[in-house]
Amino acid sequence: MSGPKGARGRRFEGALDPVAAALNASVSFDQRLLPHDVAGSIAHAEMLAARGIISAEDLTAITTGLRAVESKLAAGELPWDESLEDVHMNVESRLIDSIGDAGRRLHTGRSRNDQVATDLRLYARAAASRLISLIDDVRRALAKQARAHLDTLMPGYTHLQRAQPVRLAHHLLAWDAMLARDRGRIADAQRRGNVSVLGSGALAATTLPIDREHTARALGFAEVSHNSLDAVGDRDFAIELVAACALAQVHLSRIGEELVLWMSSEFGFAKIGEAYCSGSSLMPQKMNPDLAELVRAKAGRVIGAWVTLVTVVKGLPLAYNKDLQETQEPLYDAVETLDACLTVARGMIETLVFDVPRLRAAIDAGYLLATELADYLVTKGVPFREAHDIAGHLVRVASERGVELAGLGLAVLKEAHPAFEADVADWLDPARAVDRRTVRGGPARSSVLAELDRLDAELL
Ligand code: ARG
């Protein structure tokens, strides 16, 4: 007797309608689960043997057979068969083809429902580890650029209007701060999802004397799930991971947007390496930041994946429903999109070349030191609201005369308030102005250096 064609078995007489079969099959995408499916099956078989449910000989045949099937499917030596529906039936059916009855014993005490939930958890756990290491690579690239530009000054913005001078390193470390939280969110999702659901069966576990702790341990899960209906019926671990991916992608989109701005002739702050730029088919002079734009755009796609996923699960009755198969593609797409975008973001950041004089010159126009004048007066005992008013008045005077604040001269300042003295010149020097902002998390050299040291220790 050969193995069953697909999961339908002898309950059915005829085949599925061809269009229905194509819609029903998931093997075109769930083949990504191959290594996890095989790992899950080996752990399950080892447990069955340890409990005396299958023999030691069957176990040897199953593990050797599974490894051979895995490498042949992965290498394309064995084709994926869509009529077998999914990765699980493809693997099992090839195993039975190759080892016969021992292969028919593998599915003892197990259902595809706890099998696919296990595989997906293993996939999500591995994906999270990879994304975390890619985020750390981006963060290392940021730390390196930040250290190289510790003494590069630039304007900080609010409303995309020049506001106050900061260090370039401080701006780059702001990107790092976002990514550090994204890393934390992915790690949280990974930790909460690291639970073994194997042994939950189709919905109501099994009558056979299986050992759930055994398989959990073998697969590196931190604990065993508490309810079989929930275990096969939810995909919240995937929703959580994709939510974290979406937010990371949103952060990357903001970085992408700033890179696009900085690359424009209007800003002219930085150039991204050629390996990450495109030309125009029409205008020979163009060097376009296509990859920064795509990193910005892909946020829509990953947010979309999260919406798809959470919508599939919403309103589903317990326990397993075939709807849950539809949670797979958005999960893969979100993970693979973020993976590629993190890799490209790292490359763009590593190859950034900054126009330091231009960044510095951008501070000199736009009255970025108006706040310093107000702070100066505060140190002379003037109440802040009054000081703010006087500084505003001086900005108006300067703009009427077409000069910057430093060009006003002490006499004009004294006219606005007698507390102004010659030492105000110090306050109107941008480098000193930034370095006076020594509060924790501020842009002063000492504060940024402390952050860089903390970061280096964290990232090693
Ligand atoms: N391909 C299916 C999925 O991803 C596997 C589980 C099938 N279970 C079933 N009862 N039809 O959900």
Residues whose N, C-alpha, C, O or C-beta is under 5 A from the ligand:
A	BS01	LIG	S26 D86 R112 N113 V116 L324 Q325
